[in-house]
Amino acid sequence: MMPKVDDGKGSVENSKFDGMRDHICLPVTHPFMMKNNKVIKQVFHYLNHDQFNR
């Protein structure tokens, strides 16, 4: 069992690290993350604006 909230592969807490500028959680499992349109849009938004779109 994963501790607390997870994406099916790793816990949300383990996706965080010191010095992060922003962090979001999206309702998608790990295996489908890279093809999910919401995830893709958020990645592009972060790369262009240095923060996720809320």
N, C-alpha and C positions, 0 to 999 in steps of 0.2 A: 504494500500500500504506500502511496505517495503521501508525504506530509502536507496537510492543508490543501491549497489549490494547486492543480497541475494541468498539464496539457497532454497527459498520457505518456510522456517520456521523462519529463523533469518538472520539479516544483517551480512555481513562480518565484519564490524566494531565491532559488539557485540561479535565476536569470538576471539577478541584480548584482551590481558591483560598485565599489567605491568610485566616486567621480562621475557617475552617470548624470546626464543632464535632464533626461526624461525617461518615462517608463509607462507603458500602457498594457492592458490585458484585453485580448479580443477573444470572442467565443468561437475558437477554432482549435482542432486537435493538431498535434505536432506533425503527423504525416501529411496533412493537407495544407499546412501553413503557407508553403511557398507558392501554391497555386490559388490561394484565396484572394479575391479582388480587394477586399477590405484591407488585408495585410499589405498587399502590393501598394495600394494608394497611401497607406500610412508610411511605408518605407520611403516612397518618393517625397511625401510631404516632409518627413524628418530630414531627408537629405537636402531639401531646398530651404527649409526654415529652421533647422536645428531644434525642432520640437514636433511632437505628434499633434495631429488635428483632433481637437475634442469637440 
